[in-house]
Amino acid sequence: MEISEKVSIFAPMKLLRCLILVLTLGLGLPLMAQGGVVSLVKKVGTLIDSMSVKGVDRRYIDAPEKPWQLILKGNVSQTIVSMHTQGSMYGEEYSAHPHLKTTPAQYLGFWAGYRGYGFGYTVNVGGDKGSYLTFGATGGAFGINVRIHSFDNRNPTLDLATDLIAEDDKEDWSEVQLVDPIHVNTVIADGYYLFNGKRFSYAAAYDQSVIQKRSAGSLMAGLMYNYTHIDYASDLNGDIIYMMDGLGRVKLWQGSVGVGYAYNWVPVRGLLVNVMAMPMLTFVNKLKAYAYATNVEELMEDPYFWDPDVSDEEWDKWFYDSLRIKPLGDQTYNSGISIGFDARMSVTYNLGRYFINAYGQFNNIRYHHNSTHGYLNDWFINASIGIRL
């Protein structure tokens, strides 16, 4: 009883002391943190400033006085995923060539960076339904870029070479409208090293963090990582999966190395034209294939499937309501060494604090396993206008 009375007497005093302590810390810590953060940011900025011009020939490369780049970007891109598979149906051999070829899509977004270190985001405004997220870090002799692209597509083209389908009907298969779209996610990360970073700048052509004053070229070594996930595994796509010999999902991991050449041409002051080409040797080429069983053959044995009196609308409803797939498992394949290609071109015009730029990039990546093989072509053209702050 005595203890409870003492607690009731001293509790308000302890609470008051706690409140005073919390308020003191709450007011003091932000000021201390703010000073620490500001100091840290200044130190990091000074370090990046020195790195951007360290070891370079200032007659060829110069760093703008304003370190920040704020860029408004417009982007046109296209992804082509081509697969080829062979199989048999009722004793007849067939080969399927589904091409997931998106219509050129338009994106609009921004890039913000400090001396070449920054990120960008663009969203789709036309074409496929998707988005891009990019990260970049460029120095005097090195650079790292990451591009993440996600999109859906309902209109892959399909070429079937088989006697099971009449020639007049094959054209109907060439353009497929999927009820459930194909989902594609790609991650492309590339890094490079310049052997002539003293006089040649990759950053001047692709993020405008520095300025190339005279023409120069450089041999360059590059590394590239690619991850691609193609997924069309759903009941509504059971017929496509059947035609693909049970293949419904594909995950692809690739690591490549290459040696190429890049050249910066400065015909007049302020204008820069860059061309880069690099063959890539893919030494890591792993593919994970997901197999599915379908009930397509069972549906084909149903008299309703061949009934000529059934309307197209009735047949479609019956068929797609009846389609089912069942996962059978997955298997990982190592495809071995393959050859790819990375090519880029850029045009930049600097006008004081302002600049305009247009550049394009093309990547070709190949894969294969057993009776299925294919390639991924990915290209984009980017136009931008920016200001240095």
C-alpha positions as CSV (number, residue, x, y, z in Angstrom):
1,M,0.0,0.0,0.0
2,E,2.8,2.4,0.8
3,I,4.6,1.5,-2.4
4,S,1.5,2.4,-4.5
5,E,1.2,5.7,-2.8
6,K,4.8,6.6,-3.5
7,V,4.4,5.7,-7.1
8,S,1.3,7.9,-7.4
9,I,3.2,10.8,-5.8
10,F,6.4,10.6,-7.9
11,A,4.9,9.5,-11.2
12,P,3.9,13.0,-12.4
13,M,7.4,14.3,-11.7
14,K,9.0,11.4,-13.6
15,L,6.7,12.0,-16.5
16,L,7.6,15.7,-16.5
17,R,11.3,14.9,-16.5
18,C,10.8,12.4,-19.4
19,L,8.9,15.0,-21.4
20,I,11.6,17.6,-20.9
21,L,14.2,15.1,-22.0
22,V,12.3,14.1,-25.1
23,L,11.7,17.7,-26.1
24,T,15.4,18.5,-25.5
25,L,16.5,15.6,-27.7
26,G,13.8,16.3,-30.2
27,L,15.0,19.9,-30.7
28,G,18.7,19.1,-30.5
29,L,19.1,16.0,-32.6
30,P,17.7,17.4,-35.9
31,L,20.1,20.3,-35.6
32,M,23.0,18.0,-35.0
33,A,21.8,15.6,-37.7
34,Q,21.2,18.4,-40.2
35,G,24.8,19.7,-39.7
36,G,26.2,16.2,-40.0
37,V,24.2,15.4,-43.2
38,V,25.1,18.7,-44.8
39,S,28.7,18.2,-44.0
40,L,28.6,14.6,-45.4
41,V,26.8,15.7,-48.6
42,K,29.4,18.4,-49.1
43,K,32.3,15.9,-48.7
44,V,30.7,13.4,-51.1
45,G,30.1,16.2,-53.6
46,T,33.7,17.4,-53.4
47,L,34.9,13.8,-53.9
48,I,32.7,13.3,-56.9
49,D,33.8,16.6,-58.4
50,S,37.4,15.6,-58.1
51,M,36.7,12.2,-59.5
52,S,35.0,13.6,-62.6
53,V,38.1,15.3,-63.8
54,K,40.8,13.3,-62.1
55,G,43.5,12.2,-64.6
56,V,41.8,13.7,-67.6
57,D,43.3,16.0,-70.2
58,R,41.4,19.3,-69.7
59,R,42.1,20.2,-73.3
60,Y,39.8,17.3,-74.3
61,I,37.4,17.0,-71.4
62,D,36.0,19.6,-69.1
63,A,33.6,19.6,-66.2
64,P,30.7,22.1,-66.3
65,E,30.6,24.6,-63.4
66,K,27.0,23.6,-62.6
67,P,27.2,20.0,-61.2
68,W,23.5,18.9,-61.4
69,Q,21.7,17.7,-64.5
70,L,17.9,17.8,-64.7
71,I,16.7,16.1,-67.9
72,L,13.2,15.7,-69.5
73,K,13.2,12.5,-71.5
74,G,11.1,11.1,-74.3
75,N,11.6,7.5,-75.3
76,V,10.6,5.2,-78.1
77,S,11.4,1.5,-77.5
78,Q,10.6,-2.0,-78.8
79,T,11.3,-5.5,-77.5
80,I,11.3,-8.6,-79.6
81,V,11.3,-12.0,-78.0
82,S,11.5,-14.8,-80.6
83,M,11.1,-18.5,-79.6
84,H,11.3,-21.6,-81.8
85,T,10.1,-25.0,-80.8
86,Q,9.5,-28.3,-82.5
87,G,7.1,-31.1,-81.5
88,S,4.5,-33.5,-82.7
89,M,0.7,-33.5,-82.7
90,Y,-1.3,-36.6,-83.6
91,G,1.8,-38.1,-85.2
92,E,2.4,-34.9,-87.3
93,E,5.6,-32.9,-86.8
94,Y,5.2,-29.2,-86.4
95,S,7.4,-26.2,-85.6
96,A,6.2,-23.0,-83.8
97,H,7.8,-19.6,-84.1
98,P,6.0,-17.3,-81.7
99,H,7.4,-13.8,-81.9
100,L,6.5,-11.4,-79.0
101,K,7.0,-8.2,-80.9
102,T,5.7,-5.1,-79.3
103,T,4.6,-2.1,-81.3
104,P,7.1,0.8,-80.7
105,A,6.1,2.2,-77.4
106,Q,6.4,5.8,-76.3
107,Y,7.6,6.8,-72.8
108,L,7.9,10.1,-71.0
109,G,9.9,10.8,-67.9
110,F,12.9,12.4,-66.3
111,W,16.5,12.0,-65.2
112,A,18.2,13.7,-62.3
113,G,21.9,13.4,-61.5
114,Y,25.0,14.9,-60.0
115,R,28.1,14.7,-62.1
116,G,26.7,11.5,-63.8
117,Y,25.4,9.8,-60.7
118,G,21.6,9.6,-60.8
119,F,18.4,7.9,-61.7
120,G,15.5,8.2,-64.1
121,Y,12.0,7.0,-64.4
122,T,9.7,6.9,-67.5
123,V,6.1,5.8,-67.9
124,N,4.3,4.5,-70.9
125,V,2.1,7.0,-72.8
126,G,1.5,4.8,-75.9
127,G,2.1,1.2,-77.2
128,D,2.7,-1.6,-74.7
129,K,1.8,-1.2,-71.0
130,G,5.0,-0.8,-69.1
131,S,7.6,1.4,-67.5
132,Y,11.4,2.0,-67.3
133,L,13.5,2.6,-64.3
134,T,17.2,3.5,-64.9
135,F,20.2,4.1,-62.7
136,G,23.6,5.4,-63.8
137,A,27.0,6.1,-62.4
138,T,29.8,7.4,-64.7
139,G,33.3,8.4,-63.9
140,G,36.4,9.4,-65.9
141,A,37.3,5.9,-67.1
142,F,34.3,3.8,-65.9
143,G,30.5,3.6,-66.0
144,I,27.7,1.5,-64.7
145,N,24.1,1.6,-66.0
146,V,21.0,-0.4,-65.0
147,R,17.8,-0.4,-67.0
148,I,14.6,-2.2,-65.7
149,H,11.8,-2.7,-68.2
150,S,8.4,-4.3,-67.4
151,F,5.6,-4.6,-69.9
152,D,2.5,-6.7,-71.0
153,N,1.6,-7.6,-74.5
154,R,-1.5,-9.3,-76.0
155,N,-0.5,-9.5,-79.6
156,P,2.4,-11.8,-80.3
157,T,2.8,-13.0,-83.9
158,L,2.8,-16.8,-84.3
159,D,4.1,-18.7,-87.4
160,L,3.2,-22.3,-87.4
161,A,4.8,-24.6,-90.0
162,T,2.6,-27.7,-89.9
163,D,0.3,-29.7,-92.2
164,L,-2.3,-29.8,-89.4
165,I,-3.4,-26.3,-90.3
166,A,-4.7,-25.4,-93.7
167,E,-2.8,-22.8,-95.6
168,D,-5.8,-20.5,-95.7
169,D,-6.1,-20.7,-91.9
170,K,-2.4,-20.1,-91.1
171,E,-2.9,-16.3,-91.6
172,D,-5.4,-16.3,-88.8
173,W,-2.6,-17.6,-86.5
174,S,-0.1,-15.0,-87.5
175,E,-1.7,-12.4,-85.3
176,V,-2.9,-13.7,-81.9
177,Q,-5.1,-11.7,-79.5
178,L,-4.4,-13.1,-76.1
179,V,-7.2,-12.9,-73.4
180,D,-4.4,-13.0,-70.8
181,P,-1.4,-11.0,-71.8
182,I,2.2,-12.2,-71.9
183,H,4.2,-10.6,-69.0
184,V,7.8,-9.6,-69.6
185,N,10.3,-8.3,-67.2
186,T,13.9,-7.4,-68.2
187,V,16.9,-6.1,-66.3
188,I,19.9,-5.1,-68.2
189,A,23.0,-3.9,-66.3
190,D,26.2,-3.0,-68.1
191,G,29.5,-1.6,-67.0
192,Y,32.5,-0.5,-69.0
193,Y,36.1,0.6,-68.6
194,L,37.8,3.1,-71.0
195,F,41.5,2.6,-71.9
196,N,41.7,6.2,-73.0
197,G,39.7,7.8,-70.2
198,K,42.2,10.7,-70.2
199,R,40.9,12.1,-73.5
200,F,37.7,10.3,-74.2
201,S,34.5,10.6,-72.2
202,Y,31.5,8.3,-72.4
203,A,29.6,10.4,-69.9
204,A,29.8,13.5,-72.3
205,A,27.7,11.6,-74.8
206,Y,25.2,9.8,-72.6
207,D,24.5,11.8,-69.5
208,Q,26.1,15.2,-70.3
209,S,27.8,15.4,-66.9
210,V,31.0,16.5,-68.6
211,I,31.8,18.1,-71.9
212,Q,34.0,16.7,-74.7
213,K,35.9,19.6,-76.3
214,R,38.0,17.7,-78.9
215,S,37.5,14.6,-80.9
216,A,38.9,11.4,-79.4
217,G,38.2,7.6,-79.3
218,S,38.9,4.8,-77.0
219,L,39.1,1.0,-76.8
220,M,36.7,-0.1,-74.1
221,A,36.0,-3.3,-72.2
222,G,32.5,-4.1,-71.1
223,L,30.5,-6.4,-68.9
224,M,26.7,-7.0,-69.2
225,Y,24.2,-8.8,-67.1
226,N,20.7,-9.7,-68.4
227,Y,17.7,-11.1,-66.6
228,T,14.6,-11.8,-68.6
229,H,11.3,-13.3,-67.3
230,I,8.7,-14.3,-69.9
231,D,5.4,-15.6,-68.4
232,Y,2.3,-16.6,-70.3
233,A,1.3,-19.5,-68.0
234,S,-2.5,-19.2,-67.5
235,D,-5.5,-21.4,-68.4
236,L,-6.5,-18.9,-71.1
237,N,-3.2,-19.4,-72.8
238,G,-3.4,-23.2,-72.7
239,D,-3.5,-23.4,-76.5
240,I,-0.3,-21.4,-76.9
241,I,1.4,-23.4,-74.3
242,Y,0.4,-26.6,-76.1
243,M,1.8,-25.3,-79.3
244,M,5.0,-24.5,-77.4
245,D,5.4,-28.1,-76.4
246,G,4.4,-27.4,-72.8
247,L,6.6,-24.3,-72.3
248,G,4.8,-21.6,-70.3
249,R,7.4,-19.6,-68.5
250,V,11.1,-18.8,-69.1
251,K,13.6,-17.2,-66.9
252,L,17.0,-16.3,-68.4
253,W,20.2,-15.2,-66.8
254,Q,23.2,-14.1,-68.8
255,G,26.6,-12.7,-68.2
256,S,28.6,-11.3,-71.1
257,V,32.0,-9.7,-71.6
258,G,33.1,-7.8,-74.7
259,V,35.7,-5.5,-76.1
260,G,34.7,-2.7,-78.5
261,Y,35.5,0.8,-79.6
262,A,33.8,4.1,-79.1
263,Y,34.6,7.5,-80.8
264,N,33.5,11.0,-79.9
265,W,33.5,13.4,-82.9
266,V,33.4,17.1,-82.2
267,P,32.9,18.7,-85.6
268,V,32.1,22.2,-84.2
269,R,32.1,23.7,-80.7
270,G,29.2,22.4,-78.6
271,L,28.3,19.5,-81.0
272,L,29.2,15.9,-80.1
273,V,28.5,12.7,-82.1
274,N,29.3,9.4,-80.5
275,V,29.3,5.9,-82.0
276,M,30.1,2.7,-80.0
277,A,30.1,-1.0,-81.1
278,M,30.9,-4.0,-78.9
279,P,30.6,-7.7,-79.7
280,M,29.7,-9.6,-76.5
281,L,30.7,-13.1,-75.6
282,T,28.1,-14.7,-73.3
283,F,29.9,-17.0,-70.9
284,V,27.0,-17.4,-68.4
285,N,23.8,-18.5,-70.2
286,K,21.4,-20.2,-67.8
287,L,17.8,-20.8,-68.6
288,K,15.0,-22.1,-66.3
289,A,12.1,-23.5,-68.2
290,Y,8.7,-24.2,-66.6
291,A,6.6,-27.0,-68.1
292,Y,2.9,-27.3,-68.1
293,A,0.4,-29.9,-69.1
294,T,-2.8,-28.9,-70.9
295,N,-6.1,-30.5,-71.7
296,V,-6.1,-29.3,-75.4
297,E,-5.9,-32.9,-76.8
298,E,-8.9,-33.9,-74.6
299,L,-10.9,-30.9,-76.0
300,M,-9.9,-31.8,-79.5
301,E,-11.5,-35.2,-79.0
302,D,-14.8,-33.6,-78.0
303,P,-17.3,-33.6,-80.9
304,Y,-18.2,-30.0,-80.0
305,F,-14.7,-29.0,-81.0
306,W,-15.3,-30.0,-84.7
307,D,-19.0,-29.1,-84.9
308,P,-19.4,-26.9,-88.0
309,D,-22.8,-25.6,-86.8
310,V,-21.3,-23.9,-83.7
311,S,-20.8,-20.2,-84.0
312,D,-17.4,-18.6,-83.5
313,E,-18.6,-16.8,-80.4
314,E,-20.1,-20.0,-78.8
315,W,-17.0,-22.0,-79.7
316,D,-14.6,-19.4,-78.2
317,K,-16.6,-19.3,-75.0
318,W,-16.8,-23.1,-74.7
319,F,-13.1,-23.6,-75.5
320,Y,-11.6,-20.9,-73.3
321,D,-13.9,-21.7,-70.4
322,S,-12.8,-25.4,-70.7
323,L,-9.0,-24.7,-71.1
324,R,-6.9,-25.8,-68.1
325,I,-3.1,-26.0,-67.5
326,K,-1.3,-27.9,-64.8
327,P,2.3,-27.2,-63.7
328,L,4.6,-30.2,-64.2
329,G,7.8,-28.7,-62.8
330,D,10.8,-26.8,-63.9
331,Q,14.3,-27.6,-65.2
332,T,17.4,-25.5,-65.5
333,Y,19.6,-25.6,-68.6
334,N,23.1,-24.2,-69.2
335,S,23.1,-23.1,-72.8
336,G,26.8,-22.6,-73.1
337,I,28.7,-19.8,-74.9
338,S,27.0,-17.6,-77.4
339,I,27.6,-14.4,-79.3
340,G,25.7,-11.1,-78.8
341,F,26.0,-7.5,-79.8
342,D,25.7,-4.1,-78.1
343,A,25.6,-1.0,-80.3
344,R,24.9,2.7,-79.4
345,M,24.9,6.1,-81.0
346,S,24.5,9.6,-79.5
347,V,24.2,13.2,-80.7
348,T,24.6,16.0,-78.2
349,Y,24.5,19.8,-78.5
350,N,25.6,22.0,-75.6
351,L,24.5,25.6,-75.3
352,G,25.7,27.1,-72.0
353,R,23.7,25.6,-69.2
354,Y,21.3,23.9,-71.6
355,F,21.8,20.8,-73.8
356,I,19.8,18.6,-76.1
357,N,20.6,15.0,-76.8
358,A,19.3,12.0,-78.8
359,Y,20.7,8.5,-78.5
360,G,19.8,4.9,-79.4
361,Q,20.9,1.5,-78.2
362,F,20.5,-2.0,-79.6
363,N,21.1,-5.3,-77.7
364,N,20.9,-8.8,-79.1
365,I,20.8,-11.8,-76.7
366,R,20.4,-15.4,-77.7
367,Y,19.4,-18.6,-75.8
368,H,18.5,-22.2,-76.4
369,H,17.6,-25.5,-74.6
370,N,16.7,-28.8,-76.2
371,S,14.1,-28.2,-79.0
372,T,13.5,-24.6,-77.9
373,H,15.7,-21.7,-78.7
374,G,15.3,-18.0,-79.4
375,Y,16.6,-14.5,-79.0
376,L,15.8,-11.2,-77.4
377,N,16.3,-8.0,-79.3
378,D,15.9,-4.8,-77.3
379,W,16.3,-1.3,-78.7
380,F,15.3,2.2,-77.8
381,I,15.7,5.8,-79.0
382,N,15.9,8.5,-76.4
383,A,15.5,12.3,-76.9
384,S,16.0,14.7,-74.1
385,I,16.4,18.3,-73.2
386,G,18.3,19.3,-70.0
387,I,19.6,22.0,-67.8
388,R,22.6,22.1,-65.5
389,L,22.0,23.5,-62.0
